[in-house]
């Protein structure tokens, strides 16, 4: 048995070698793979775009969680002062969300409670969706002791 002969890609004059197929002479050999790259591109690009959108959605969720935590902290700070009220804390948290993330958080619900010892603020909101049908909800609560003036000397 003799080993197969490897032919160069070009003939002696530098022109591409021609191959015979059922359709006739061809420069690139068989055309059965023609358009294969296009089909692969059409199948792969939507998957890559979807994966990029998922990463962006997760980044928005991460940012929205931090905005909600900051709003809750601002609200509880306003509610815990000596002359503060639960309504003042709730208003401050809603104002913070409206300024910090006006389009990121939707259906924002802020509830605040305050008694003699603790002020509590709860922020719940829906994150703006980038991927259709994928909805994330942010739910944050913050609690802090109420400031009190102590009478007498230490």
C-alpha positions as CSV (number, residue, x, y, z in Angstrom):
1,X,0.0,0.0,0.0
2,X,1.3,3.4,-0.9
3,X,0.7,6.4,1.3
4,X,-1.8,9.1,0.0
5,X,-0.3,12.0,-1.9
6,X,-0.8,15.4,-0.4
7,X,-1.5,18.0,-3.1
8,X,-0.6,21.7,-2.5
9,X,-3.5,24.2,-2.3
10,X,-2.1,26.1,-5.4
11,X,-0.8,24.9,-8.7
12,X,2.7,25.8,-10.0
13,X,1.5,29.2,-11.2
14,X,-0.1,30.3,-7.9
15,X,-3.7,29.8,-9.0
16,X,-6.0,28.0,-6.6
17,X,-6.4,24.3,-7.3
18,X,-9.7,23.3,-8.8
19,X,-11.7,20.3,-7.7
20,X,-14.3,18.3,-9.5
21,X,-17.8,17.9,-7.9
22,X,-21.1,16.8,-9.3
23,X,-21.9,20.4,-10.2
24,X,-18.7,20.8,-12.2
25,X,-15.3,22.3,-11.6
26,X,-15.0,24.3,-8.4
27,X,-12.2,26.3,-6.8
28,X,-13.2,25.4,-3.3
29,X,-14.1,21.8,-3.6
30,X,-17.6,20.6,-2.5
31,X,-20.2,23.3,-1.9
32,X,-22.2,21.2,0.6
33,X,-20.9,23.4,3.5
34,X,-21.7,26.7,1.7
35,X,-23.7,29.0,4.1
36,X,-22.7,27.0,7.2
37,X,-21.1,30.0,8.8
38,X,-24.2,32.0,8.3
39,X,-26.4,29.4,9.9
40,X,-24.1,29.1,12.9
41,X,-24.1,32.9,13.3
42,X,-27.9,33.0,13.1
43,X,-28.1,30.4,15.9
44,X,-25.3,31.7,18.1
45,X,-25.9,35.5,18.1
46,X,-29.4,35.4,19.8
47,X,-28.1,33.2,22.5
48,X,-25.1,35.6,23.1
49,X,-27.4,38.6,23.1
50,X,-29.8,36.8,25.6
51,X,-26.8,36.0,27.9
52,X,-25.6,39.7,27.8
53,X,-29.1,40.8,28.7
54,X,-29.2,38.4,31.7
55,X,-25.9,39.9,32.9
56,X,-27.3,43.4,32.5
57,X,-30.5,42.4,34.4
58,X,-28.5,41.0,37.3
59,X,-26.4,44.2,37.4
60,X,-29.6,46.3,37.6
61,X,-30.9,44.0,40.4
62,X,-27.7,44.4,42.3
63,X,-27.8,48.2,41.9
64,X,-31.6,48.4,42.8
65,X,-30.9,46.4,46.0
66,X,-28.3,49.0,47.0
67,X,-30.6,51.9,46.2
68,X,-33.4,50.4,48.3
69,X,-31.0,49.8,51.2
70,X,-29.8,53.4,51.0
71,X,-33.4,54.7,50.9
72,X,-34.3,52.6,53.9
73,X,-31.3,53.9,55.8
74,X,-32.2,57.5,54.9
75,X,-35.8,57.0,56.0
76,X,-34.9,55.4,59.3
77,X,-32.4,58.2,59.9
78,X,-35.2,60.7,59.5
79,X,-37.6,58.7,61.7
80,X,-35.2,58.0,64.6
81,X,-34.3,61.5,65.6
82,X,-35.8,63.0,68.8
83,X,-38.5,64.9,67.0
84,X,-38.9,62.5,64.0
85,X,-42.0,60.6,63.0
86,X,-42.7,57.5,61.0
87,X,-44.3,59.7,58.3
88,X,-41.1,61.8,58.0
89,X,-39.1,58.7,57.6
90,X,-41.5,57.3,54.9
91,X,-41.4,60.6,53.0
92,X,-37.6,60.8,53.1
93,X,-37.3,57.2,51.8
94,X,-39.8,57.9,48.9
95,X,-38.0,61.1,48.1
96,X,-34.6,59.3,48.0
97,X,-35.9,56.6,45.6
98,X,-37.5,59.2,43.4
99,X,-34.2,61.1,43.1
100,X,-31.7,58.2,43.0
101,X,-33.5,55.8,40.7
102,X,-36.6,57.3,39.1
103,X,-36.7,54.7,36.3
104,X,-35.0,51.7,37.9
105,X,-37.6,51.0,40.6
106,X,-41.3,50.7,40.0
107,X,-44.3,50.0,42.3
108,X,-42.3,51.3,45.3
109,X,-43.9,50.7,48.7
110,X,-42.4,52.3,51.8
111,X,-43.8,51.5,55.2
112,X,-42.4,53.1,58.4
113,X,-43.1,52.4,62.1
114,X,-41.8,54.2,65.1
115,X,-42.3,53.6,68.8
116,X,-40.4,54.8,71.9
117,X,-37.4,52.5,71.3
118,X,-37.2,51.6,67.6
119,X,-37.8,53.1,64.2
120,X,-38.3,50.5,61.4
121,X,-38.5,51.2,57.7
122,X,-39.4,48.7,55.0
123,X,-38.9,49.3,51.2
124,X,-40.3,47.0,48.6
125,X,-40.1,47.6,44.8
126,X,-40.0,46.0,41.4
127,X,-36.8,46.3,39.3
128,X,-37.0,47.6,35.7
129,X,-37.0,44.5,33.4
130,X,-34.5,44.3,30.5
131,X,-35.3,40.7,29.7
132,X,-39.0,40.3,29.0
133,X,-40.8,38.1,31.5
134,X,-37.9,38.2,34.1
135,X,-39.1,40.3,37.0
136,X,-37.1,40.8,40.2
137,X,-38.4,42.3,43.4
138,X,-36.3,44.1,46.0
139,X,-37.4,43.8,49.6
140,X,-35.3,45.7,52.3
141,X,-35.9,46.4,56.0
142,X,-33.9,48.6,58.3
143,X,-34.3,49.0,62.1
144,X,-32.6,51.5,64.4
145,X,-33.0,52.7,68.0
146,X,-34.7,56.0,68.6
147,X,-32.6,58.8,69.9
148,X,-33.4,59.8,73.4
149,X,-32.0,62.6,75.7
150,X,-30.8,61.2,79.0
151,X,-31.3,63.5,82.0
152,X,-28.8,63.6,84.8
153,X,-25.1,63.3,84.9
154,X,-23.2,60.1,84.0
